[in-house]
Amino acid sequence: MRTHSPKAPSQRQLRVGEEIRHMLSAIFMRGELHDPDLHDISLTVSEVRVSPDLKNATAFIMPLGGGELEVVLAALKRAAPFLRTQLARDLRLRYAPRLSFQPDTSFDEADRINRLLRSEQVARDIRAGAEDEGEESDEEAGDNGA
């Protein structure tokens, strides 16, 4: 039985996703959304992934300043039809994709990795590895001098 690995996005998917990301960012910057839950909230759109048929798009967002993520996601869900209409006006596609929004956890993941790399356990392992390399170099130098 063959298992299918996820297929990498096509150049077209990447291009459309990036175009949508720019458009959404511009709409958010201009303050075109009049939902009270989005008032005075700056949003970062870090990535937009588009389905192979270009009919669905998932935008990964993060409110700057740590706004209440669940409230923001609910407001964006309510605003999705308006946003889709705005995209349809400017995108050169047969269909404007349906939008969904997900929290961007990449910043949290990068922070977690940074904390791990700076932990004492990792520093101890690096020192141990450097000492092991030093011993191997000494042994190699002894072999060469004989």
CNS distance restraints for C-alpha pairs under 8 A (distance, minus, plus):
assign (resid   9 and name CA) (resid  13 and name CA) 5.88 0.50 0.50
assign (resid   9 and name CA) (resid  14 and name CA) 6.49 0.50 0.50
assign (resid   9 and name CA) (resid  52 and name CA) 7.33 0.50 0.50
assign (resid  10 and name CA) (resid  14 and name CA) 6.31 0.50 0.50
assign (resid  10 and name CA) (resid  52 and name CA) 7.65 0.50 0.50
assign (resid  11 and name CA) (resid  15 and name CA) 6.05 0.50 0.50
assign (resid  12 and name CA) (resid  16 and name CA) 6.02 0.50 0.50
assign (resid  13 and name CA) (resid  17 and name CA) 5.92 0.50 0.50
assign (resid  13 and name CA) (resid  49 and name CA) 7.44 0.50 0.50
assign (resid  13 and name CA) (resid  50 and name CA) 5.62 0.50 0.50
assign (resid  13 and name CA) (resid  51 and name CA) 7.12 0.50 0.50
assign (resid  13 and name CA) (resid  52 and name CA) 6.59 0.50 0.50
assign (resid  13 and name CA) (resid  54 and name CA) 6.97 0.50 0.50
assign (resid  14 and name CA) (resid  18 and name CA) 6.11 0.50 0.50
assign (resid  14 and name CA) (resid  49 and name CA) 7.38 0.50 0.50
assign (resid  14 and name CA) (resid  50 and name CA) 7.43 0.50 0.50
assign (resid  15 and name CA) (resid  19 and name CA) 6.19 0.50 0.50
assign (resid  16 and name CA) (resid  20 and name CA) 6.13 0.50 0.50
assign (resid  16 and name CA) (resid  50 and name CA) 7.25 0.50 0.50
assign (resid  17 and name CA) (resid  21 and name CA) 6.12 0.50 0.50
assign (resid  17 and name CA) (resid  47 and name CA) 7.43 0.50 0.50
assign (resid  17 and name CA) (resid  48 and name CA) 4.85 0.50 0.50
assign (resid  17 and name CA) (resid  49 and name CA) 5.55 0.50 0.50
assign (resid  17 and name CA) (resid  50 and name CA) 5.64 0.50 0.50
assign (resid  17 and name CA) (resid  57 and name CA) 7.42 0.50 0.50
assign (resid  18 and name CA) (resid  22 and name CA) 6.30 0.50 0.50
assign (resid  18 and name CA) (resid  47 and name CA) 7.28 0.50 0.50
assign (resid  18 and name CA) (resid  48 and name CA) 6.51 0.50 0.50
assign (resid  19 and name CA) (resid  23 and name CA) 6.27 0.50 0.50
assign (resid  20 and name CA) (resid  24 and name CA) 6.03 0.50 0.50
assign (resid  20 and name CA) (resid  48 and name CA) 6.89 0.50 0.50
assign (resid  20 and name CA) (resid  87 and name CA) 7.28 0.50 0.50
assign (resid  21 and name CA) (resid  25 and name CA) 6.10 0.50 0.50
assign (resid  21 and name CA) (resid  45 and name CA) 6.24 0.50 0.50
assign (resid  21 and name CA) (resid  46 and name CA) 7.54 0.50 0.50
assign (resid  21 and name CA) (resid  47 and name CA) 6.38 0.50 0.50
assign (resid  21 and name CA) (resid  48 and name CA) 5.71 0.50 0.50
assign (resid  21 and name CA) (resid  59 and name CA) 7.34 0.50 0.50
assign (resid  22 and name CA) (resid  26 and name CA) 6.18 0.50 0.50
assign (resid  23 and name CA) (resid  27 and name CA) 6.26 0.50 0.50
assign (resid  23 and name CA) (resid  87 and name CA) 7.12 0.50 0.50
assign (resid  24 and name CA) (resid  28 and name CA) 6.15 0.50 0.50
assign (resid  24 and name CA) (resid  45 and name CA) 7.40 0.50 0.50
assign (resid  24 and name CA) (resid  83 and name CA) 7.67 0.50 0.50
assign (resid  25 and name CA) (resid  29 and name CA) 6.06 0.50 0.50
assign (resid  25 and name CA) (resid  43 and name CA) 7.67 0.50 0.50
assign (resid  25 and name CA) (resid  44 and name CA) 7.09 0.50 0.50
assign (resid  25 and name CA) (resid  45 and name CA) 6.23 0.50 0.50
assign (resid  26 and name CA) (resid  30 and name CA) 6.10 0.50 0.50
assign (resid  27 and name CA) (resid  31 and name CA) 6.35 0.50 0.50
assign (resid  27 and name CA) (resid  32 and name CA) 5.78 0.50 0.50
assign (resid  27 and name CA) (resid  33 and name CA) 7.67 0.50 0.50
assign (resid  28 and name CA) (resid  32 and name CA) 6.46 0.50 0.50
assign (resid  28 and name CA) (resid  33 and name CA) 7.06 0.50 0.50
assign (resid  28 and name CA) (resid  42 and name CA) 7.37 0.50 0.50
assign (resid  28 and name CA) (resid  43 and name CA) 6.79 0.50 0.50
assign (resid  29 and name CA) (resid  42 and name CA) 7.46 0.50 0.50
assign (resid  33 and name CA) (resid  38 and name CA) 7.18 0.50 0.50
assign (resid  33 and name CA) (resid  79 and name CA) 7.33 0.50 0.50
assign (resid  34 and name CA) (resid  38 and name CA) 7.24 0.50 0.50
assign (resid  34 and name CA) (resid  39 and name CA) 7.03 0.50 0.50
assign (resid  35 and name CA) (resid  39 and name CA) 6.53 0.50 0.50
assign (resid  35 and name CA) (resid  75 and name CA) 6.78 0.50 0.50
assign (resid  35 and name CA) (resid  79 and name CA) 7.81 0.50 0.50
assign (resid  37 and name CA) (resid  71 and name CA) 6.74 0.50 0.50
assign (resid  37 and name CA) (resid  72 and name CA) 6.47 0.50 0.50
assign (resid  37 and name CA) (resid  75 and name CA) 6.20 0.50 0.50
assign (resid  38 and name CA) (resid  72 and name CA) 6.42 0.50 0.50
assign (resid  38 and name CA) (resid  75 and name CA) 6.79 0.50 0.50
assign (resid  41 and name CA) (resid  63 and name CA) 6.62 0.50 0.50
assign (resid  41 and name CA) (resid  64 and name CA) 7.14 0.50 0.50
assign (resid  41 and name CA) (resid  67 and name CA) 6.99 0.50 0.50
assign (resid  42 and name CA) (resid  63 and name CA) 5.78 0.50 0.50
assign (resid  42 and name CA) (resid  64 and name CA) 5.43 0.50 0.50
assign (resid  42 and name CA) (resid  65 and name CA) 7.85 0.50 0.50
assign (resid  43 and name CA) (resid  61 and name CA) 6.54 0.50 0.50
assign (resid  43 and name CA) (resid  62 and name CA) 5.74 0.50 0.50
assign (resid  43 and name CA) (resid  63 and name CA) 4.43 0.50 0.50
assign (resid  43 and name CA) (resid  64 and name CA) 5.80 0.50 0.50
assign (resid  44 and name CA) (resid  61 and name CA) 5.45 0.50 0.50
assign (resid  44 and name CA) (resid  62 and name CA) 5.18 0.50 0.50
assign (resid  44 and name CA) (resid  63 and name CA) 6.12 0.50 0.50
assign (resid  44 and name CA) (resid  64 and name CA) 6.76 0.50 0.50
assign (resid  45 and name CA) (resid  59 and name CA) 6.68 0.50 0.50
assign (resid  45 and name CA) (resid  60 and name CA) 5.80 0.50 0.50
assign (resid  45 and name CA) (resid  61 and name CA) 4.55 0.50 0.50
assign (resid  45 and name CA) (resid  62 and name CA) 6.70 0.50 0.50
assign (resid  46 and name CA) (resid  59 and name CA) 7.72 0.50 0.50
assign (resid  46 and name CA) (resid  60 and name CA) 5.79 0.50 0.50
assign (resid  46 and name CA) (resid  61 and name CA) 6.05 0.50 0.50
assign (resid  46 and name CA) (resid  62 and name CA) 7.69 0.50 0.50
assign (resid  46 and name CA) (resid 104 and name CA) 7.13 0.50 0.50
assign (resid  47 and name CA) (resid  59 and name CA) 5.95 0.50 0.50
assign (resid  47 and name CA) (resid  60 and name CA) 5.35 0.50 0.50
assign (resid  47 and name CA) (resid  61 and name CA) 7.60 0.50 0.50
assign (resid  48 and name CA) (resid  57 and name CA) 6.44 0.50 0.50
assign (resid  48 and name CA) (resid  58 and name CA) 5.47 0.50 0.50
assign (resid  48 and name CA) (resid  59 and name CA) 4.32 0.50 0.50
assign (resid  48 and name CA) (resid  60 and name CA) 6.15 0.50 0.50
assign (resid  49 and name CA) (resid  57 and name CA) 5.57 0.50 0.50
assign (resid  49 and name CA) (resid  58 and name CA) 5.23 0.50 0.50
assign (resid  49 and name CA) (resid  59 and name CA) 6.56 0.50 0.50
assign (resid  50 and name CA) (resid  54 and name CA) 5.68 0.50 0.50
assign (resid  50 and name CA) (resid  55 and name CA) 7.51 0.50 0.50
assign (resid  50 and name CA) (resid  56 and name CA) 5.81 0.50 0.50
assign (resid  50 and name CA) (resid  57 and name CA) 4.35 0.50 0.50
assign (resid  50 and name CA) (resid  58 and name CA) 6.47 0.50 0.50
assign (resid  51 and name CA) (resid  55 and name CA) 6.41 0.50 0.50
assign (resid  51 and name CA) (resid  56 and name CA) 5.40 0.50 0.50
assign (resid  51 and name CA) (resid  57 and name CA) 6.31 0.50 0.50
assign (resid  54 and name CA) (resid  95 and name CA) 7.90 0.50 0.50
assign (resid  54 and name CA) (resid  97 and name CA) 6.21 0.50 0.50
assign (resid  55 and name CA) (resid  95 and name CA) 6.67 0.50 0.50
assign (resid  55 and name CA) (resid  96 and name CA) 6.74 0.50 0.50
assign (resid  55 and name CA) (resid  97 and name CA) 4.25 0.50 0.50
assign (resid  55 and name CA) (resid  98 and name CA) 6.13 0.50 0.50
assign (resid  56 and name CA) (resid  97 and name CA) 4.66 0.50 0.50
assign (resid  56 and name CA) (resid  98 and name CA) 4.72 0.50 0.50
assign (resid  56 and name CA) (resid  99 and name CA) 6.16 0.50 0.50
assign (resid  56 and name CA) (resid 100 and name CA) 7.84 0.50 0.50
assign (resid  57 and name CA) (resid  97 and name CA) 5.83 0.50 0.50
assign (resid  57 and name CA) (resid  98 and name CA) 6.02 0.50 0.50
assign (resid  57 and name CA) (resid  99 and name CA) 5.05 0.50 0.50
assign (resid  57 and name CA) (resid 100 and name CA) 6.35 0.50 0.50
assign (resid  58 and name CA) (resid  99 and name CA) 5.88 0.50 0.50
assign (resid  58 and name CA) (resid 100 and name CA) 4.82 0.50 0.50
assign (resid  58 and name CA) (resid 101 and name CA) 5.53 0.50 0.50
assign (resid  58 and name CA) (resid 102 and name CA) 6.88 0.50 0.50
assign (resid  59 and name CA) (resid  99 and name CA) 7.21 0.50 0.50
assign (resid  59 and name CA) (resid 100 and name CA) 6.26 0.50 0.50
assign (resid  59 and name CA) (resid 101 and name CA) 4.87 0.50 0.50
assign (resid  59 and name CA) (resid 102 and name CA) 6.20 0.50 0.50
assign (resid  60 and name CA) (resid 101 and name CA) 5.92 0.50 0.50
assign (resid  60 and name CA) (resid 102 and name CA) 4.90 0.50 0.50
assign (resid  60 and name CA) (resid 103 and name CA) 5.43 0.50 0.50
assign (resid  60 and name CA) (resid 104 and name CA) 4.89 0.50 0.50
assign (resid  61 and name CA) (resid 101 and name CA) 6.90 0.50 0.50
assign (resid  61 and name CA) (resid 102 and name CA) 6.29 0.50 0.50
assign (resid  61 and name CA) (resid 103 and name CA) 5.19 0.50 0.50
assign (resid  61 and name CA) (resid 104 and name CA) 5.19 0.50 0.50
assign (resid  62 and name CA) (resid  66 and name CA) 7.91 0.50 0.50
assign (resid  62 and name CA) (resid  69 and name CA) 7.58 0.50 0.50
assign (resid  62 and name CA) (resid 103 and name CA) 5.96 0.50 0.50
assign (resid  62 and name CA) (resid 104 and name CA) 5.63 0.50 0.50
assign (resid  63 and name CA) (resid  67 and name CA) 5.45 0.50 0.50
assign (resid  63 and name CA) (resid  68 and name CA) 7.85 0.50 0.50
assign (resid  63 and name CA) (resid  69 and name CA) 6.95 0.50 0.50
assign (resid  63 and name CA) (resid  72 and name CA) 7.69 0.50 0.50
assign (resid  67 and name CA) (resid  72 and name CA) 7.44 0.50 0.50
assign (resid  68 and name CA) (resid  72 and name CA) 6.26 0.50 0.50
assign (resid  69 and name CA) (resid  73 and name CA) 6.06 0.50 0.50
assign (resid  69 and name CA) (resid 103 and name CA) 7.39 0.50 0.50
assign (resid  70 and name CA) (resid  74 and name CA) 6.18 0.50 0.50
assign (resid  71 and name CA) (resid  75 and name CA) 6.23 0.50 0.50
assign (resid  72 and name CA) (resid  76 and name CA) 6.14 0.50 0.50
assign (resid  73 and name CA) (resid  77 and name CA) 6.15 0.50 0.50
assign (resid  73 and name CA) (resid 101 and name CA) 6.54 0.50 0.50
assign (resid  73 and name CA) (resid 102 and name CA) 7.27 0.50 0.50
assign (resid  73 and name CA) (resid 103 and name CA) 7.72 0.50 0.50
assign (resid  74 and name CA) (resid  78 and name CA) 6.40 0.50 0.50
assign (resid  75 and name CA) (resid  79 and name CA) 6.22 0.50 0.50
assign (resid  76 and name CA) (resid  80 and name CA) 5.91 0.50 0.50
assign (resid  76 and name CA) (resid 101 and name CA) 7.03 0.50 0.50
assign (resid  77 and name CA) (resid 100 and name CA) 6.80 0.50 0.50
assign (resid  77 and name CA) (resid 101 and name CA) 7.05 0.50 0.50
assign (resid  79 and name CA) (resid  83 and name CA) 6.18 0.50 0.50
assign (resid  80 and name CA) (resid  84 and name CA) 5.97 0.50 0.50
assign (resid  80 and name CA) (resid  98 and name CA) 7.75 0.50 0.50
assign (resid  80 and name CA) (resid  99 and name CA) 5.91 0.50 0.50
assign (resid  80 and name CA) (resid 100 and name CA) 7.22 0.50 0.50
assign (resid  81 and name CA) (resid  85 and name CA) 6.29 0.50 0.50
assign (resid  81 and name CA) (resid  99 and name CA) 7.95 0.50 0.50
assign (resid  82 and name CA) (resid  86 and name CA) 6.37 0.50 0.50
assign (resid  83 and name CA) (resid  87 and name CA) 6.19 0.50 0.50
assign (resid  83 and name CA) (resid  99 and name CA) 7.94 0.50 0.50
assign (resid  84 and name CA) (resid  88 and name CA) 6.07 0.50 0.50
assign (resid  84 and name CA) (resid  96 and name CA) 6.30 0.50 0.50
assign (resid  84 and name CA) (resid  97 and name CA) 6.89 0.50 0.50
assign (resid  84 and name CA) (resid  98 and name CA) 6.59 0.50 0.50
assign (resid  84 and name CA) (resid  99 and name CA) 6.75 0.50 0.50
assign (resid  85 and name CA) (resid  89 and name CA) 6.41 0.50 0.50
assign (resid  85 and name CA) (resid  96 and name CA) 7.61 0.50 0.50
assign (resid  86 and name CA) (resid  90 and name CA) 6.93 0.50 0.50
assign (resid  87 and name CA) (resid  91 and name CA) 5.67 0.50 0.50
assign (resid  87 and name CA) (resid  96 and name CA) 6.52 0.50 0.50
assign (resid  88 and name CA) (resid  92 and name CA) 7.72 0.50 0.50
assign (resid  88 and name CA) (resid  93 and name CA) 7.69 0.50 0.50
assign (resid  88 and name CA) (resid  95 and name CA) 7.26 0.50 0.50
assign (resid  88 and name CA) (resid  96 and name CA) 4.92 0.50 0.50
assign (resid  91 and name CA) (resid  96 and name CA) 7.27 0.50 0.50
assign (resid 105 and name CA) (resid 109 and name CA) 6.22 0.50 0.50
assign (resid 106 and name CA) (resid 110 and name CA) 6.06 0.50 0.50
assign (resid 107 and name CA) (resid 111 and name CA) 6.18 0.50 0.50
assign (resid 108 and name CA) (resid 112 and name CA) 6.15 0.50 0.50
assign (resid 109 and name CA) (resid 113 and name CA) 6.24 0.50 0.50
assign (resid 110 and name CA) (resid 114 and name CA) 6.15 0.50 0.50
assign (resid 111 and name CA) (resid 115 and name CA) 6.22 0.50 0.50
assign (resid 112 and name CA) (resid 116 and name CA) 6.25 0.50 0.50
assign (resid 113 and name CA) (resid 117 and name CA) 6.13 0.50 0.50
assign (resid 114 and name CA) (resid 118 and name CA) 6.24 0.50 0.50
assign (resid 115 and name CA) (resid 119 and name CA) 6.17 0.50 0.50
assign (resid 116 and name CA) (resid 122 and name CA) 7.16 0.50 0.50
assign (resid 117 and name CA) (resid 122 and name CA) 6.01 0.50 0.50
assign (resid 117 and name CA) (resid 123 and name CA) 7.63 0.50 0.50
assign (resid 118 and name CA) (resid 122 and name CA) 6.86 0.50 0.50
assign (resid 118 and name CA) (resid 123 and name CA) 6.94 0.50 0.50
assign (resid 119 and name CA) (resid 123 and name CA) 6.44 0.50 0.50
assign (resid 120 and name CA) (resid 124 and name CA) 6.05 0.50 0.50
assign (resid 121 and name CA) (resid 125 and name CA) 6.27 0.50 0.50
assign (resid 122 and name CA) (resid 126 and name CA) 6.16 0.50 0.50
assign (resid 123 and name CA) (resid 127 and name CA) 6.20 0.50 0.50
assign (resid 124 and name CA) (resid 128 and name CA) 6.17 0.50 0.50
assign (resid 125 and name CA) (resid 129 and name CA) 6.10 0.50 0.50
assign (resid 126 and name CA) (resid 130 and name CA) 6.15 0.50 0.50
assign (resid 127 and name CA) (resid 131 and name CA) 6.20 0.50 0.50
assign (resid 128 and name CA) (resid 132 and name CA) 6.24 0.50 0.50
assign (resid 129 and name CA) (resid 133 and name CA) 6.25 0.50 0.50
assign (resid 130 and name CA) (resid 134 and name CA) 6.20 0.50 0.50
assign (resid 131 and name CA) (resid 135 and name CA) 6.36 0.50 0.50
assign (resid 132 and name CA) (resid 136 and name CA) 6.39 0.50 0.50
assign (resid 133 and name CA) (resid 137 and name CA) 6.23 0.50 0.50
assign (resid 134 and name CA) (resid 138 and name CA) 6.26 0.50 0.50
assign (resid 135 and name CA) (resid 139 and name CA) 6.27 0.50 0.50
assign (resid 136 and name CA) (resid 140 and name CA) 6.18 0.50 0.50
assign (resid 137 and name CA) (resid 141 and name CA) 6.13 0.50 0.50
assign (resid 138 and name CA) (resid 142 and name CA) 6.29 0.50 0.50
assign (resid 139 and name CA) (resid 143 and name CA) 6.39 0.50 0.50
assign (resid 140 and name CA) (resid 144 and name CA) 6.34 0.50 0.50
assign (resid 141 and name CA) (resid 145 and name CA) 6.41 0.50 0.50
assign (resid 142 and name CA) (resid 146 and name CA) 6.70 0.50 0.50
